Amino acid sequence: MAAELESTKPNWIANTREYLTDIRSEMKRVTWPNRQQVESTTVVVIVSVFIFAAYFKIVDFLIGATVTRAYDHLVK
Protein backbone atom coordinates (compact mmCIF):
# COMPACT_ATOMS: atom_id res chain seq x y z
CA MET A 1 0.00 0.00 0.00
CA ALA A 2 2.83 2.41 0.79
CA ALA A 3 4.38 1.65 -2.60
CA GLU A 4 1.12 2.60 -4.31
CA LEU A 5 1.07 5.97 -2.53
CA GLU A 6 4.67 6.63 -3.55
CA SER A 7 3.97 5.88 -7.21
CA THR A 8 0.87 8.10 -7.37
CA LYS A 9 2.46 11.00 -5.49
CA PRO A 10 3.39 13.72 -8.01
CA ASN A 11 7.06 14.30 -8.51
CA TRP A 12 7.06 18.07 -7.99
CA ILE A 13 10.78 18.46 -8.57
CA ALA A 14 10.57 16.87 -12.04
CA ASN A 15 7.39 18.84 -12.79
CA THR A 16 9.05 22.10 -11.74
CA ARG A 17 12.15 21.33 -13.82
CA GLU A 18 9.98 20.57 -16.86
CA TYR A 19 7.96 23.75 -16.33
CA LEU A 20 11.10 25.90 -16.18
CA THR A 21 12.50 24.20 -19.28
CA ASP A 22 9.25 24.94 -21.12
CA ILE A 23 9.39 28.58 -20.02
CA ARG A 24 12.97 28.91 -21.25
CA SER A 25 11.99 27.37 -24.59
CA GLU A 26 8.99 29.69 -25.01
CA MET A 27 11.00 32.79 -24.07
CA LYS A 28 13.45 32.02 -26.91
CA ARG A 29 10.53 32.16 -29.37
CA VAL A 30 9.26 35.56 -28.21
CA THR A 31 9.65 38.42 -30.66
CA TRP A 32 10.66 41.44 -28.63
CA PRO A 33 9.87 44.96 -29.91
CA ASN A 34 12.74 47.29 -30.67
CA ARG A 35 13.24 50.60 -28.87
CA GLN A 36 11.48 52.66 -31.56
CA GLN A 37 8.37 50.47 -31.38
CA VAL A 38 8.27 50.71 -27.59
CA GLU A 39 8.64 54.50 -27.66
CA SER A 40 5.94 54.97 -30.30
CA THR A 41 3.42 52.73 -28.56
CA THR A 42 4.19 54.42 -25.24
CA VAL A 43 3.42 57.81 -26.78
CA VAL A 44 0.14 56.46 -28.19
CA VAL A 45 -0.86 55.12 -24.77
CA ILE A 46 -0.01 58.37 -22.96
CA VAL A 47 -1.87 60.51 -25.51
CA SER A 48 -4.87 58.16 -25.37
CA VAL A 49 -4.96 58.39 -21.57
CA PHE A 50 -5.05 62.18 -21.69
CA ILE A 51 -7.75 62.19 -24.39
CA PHE A 52 -9.93 59.79 -22.39
CA ALA A 53 -9.32 61.79 -19.21
CA ALA A 54 -10.46 64.99 -20.95
CA TYR A 55 -13.50 63.22 -22.39
CA PHE A 56 -14.55 61.82 -19.01
CA LYS A 57 -13.95 65.19 -17.34
CA ILE A 58 -16.29 66.86 -19.86
CA VAL A 59 -18.93 64.13 -19.49
CA ASP A 60 -18.67 64.32 -15.69
CA PHE A 61 -19.08 68.08 -15.78
CA LEU A 62 -22.11 67.88 -18.08
CA ILE A 63 -23.83 65.17 -16.03
CA GLY A 64 -23.05 67.02 -12.79
CA ALA A 65 -24.39 70.29 -14.15
CA THR A 66 -27.54 68.57 -15.43
CA VAL A 67 -28.20 66.84 -12.12
CA THR A 68 -27.58 70.08 -10.21
CA ARG A 69 -29.99 72.00 -12.46
CA ALA A 70 -32.64 69.31 -12.14
CA TYR A 71 -32.23 69.24 -8.33
CA ASP A 72 -32.37 73.04 -8.06
CA HIS A 73 -35.44 73.12 -10.30
CA LEU A 74 -37.23 70.48 -8.21
CA VAL A 75 -36.33 72.09 -4.86
CA LYS A 76 -37.69 75.54 -5.78
C-alpha positions in Angstrom: 0.0 0.0 0.0 2.8 2.4 0.8 4.4 1.7 -2.6 1.1 2.6 -4.3 1.1 6.0 -2.5 4.7 6.6 -3.5 4.0 5.9 -7.2 0.9 8.1 -7.4 2.5 11.0 -5.5 3.4 13.7 -8.0 7.1 14.3 -8.5 7.1 18.1 -8.0 10.8 18.5 -8.6 10.6 16.9 -12.0 7.4 18.8 -12.8 9.0 22.1 -11.7 12.2 21.3 -13.8 10.0 20.6 -16.9 8.0 23.8 -16.3 11.1 25.9 -16.2 12.5 24.2 -19.3 9.3 24.9 -21.1 9.4 28.6 -20.0 13.0 28.9 -21.3 12.0 27.4 -24.6 9.0 29.7 -25.0 11.0 32.8 -24.1 13.5 32.0 -26.9 10.5 32.2 -29.4 9.3 35.6 -28.2 9.7 38.4 -30.7 10.7 41.4 -28.6 9.9 45.0 -29.9 12.7 47.3 -30.7 13.2 50.6 -28.9 11.5 52.7 -31.6 8.4 50.5 -31.4 8.3 50.7 -27.6 8.6 54.5 -27.7 5.9 55.0 -30.3 3.4 52.7 -28.6 4.2 54.4 -25.2 3.4 57.8 -26.8 0.1 56.5 -28.2 -0.9 55.1 -24.8 0.0 58.4 -23.0 -1.9 60.5 -25.5 -4.9 58.2 -25.4 -5.0 58.4 -21.6 -5.0 62.2 -21.7 -7.7 62.2 -24.4 -9.9 59.8 -22.4 -9.3 61.8 -19.2 -10.5 65.0 -20.9 -13.5 63.2 -22.4 -14.5 61.8 -19.0 -14.0 65.2 -17.3 -16.3 66.9 -19.9 -18.9 64.1 -19.5 -18.7 64.3 -15.7 -19.1 68.1 -15.8 -22.1 67.9 -18.1 -23.8 65.2 -16.0 -23.1 67.0 -12.8 -24.4 70.3 -14.2 -27.5 68.6 -15.4 -28.2 66.8 -12.1 -27.6 70.1 -10.2 -30.0 72.0 -12.5 -32.6 69.3 -12.1 -32.2 69.2 -8.3 -32.4 73.0 -8.1 -35.4 73.1 -10.3 -37.2 70.5 -8.2 -36.3 72.1 -4.9 -37.7 75.5 -5.8 
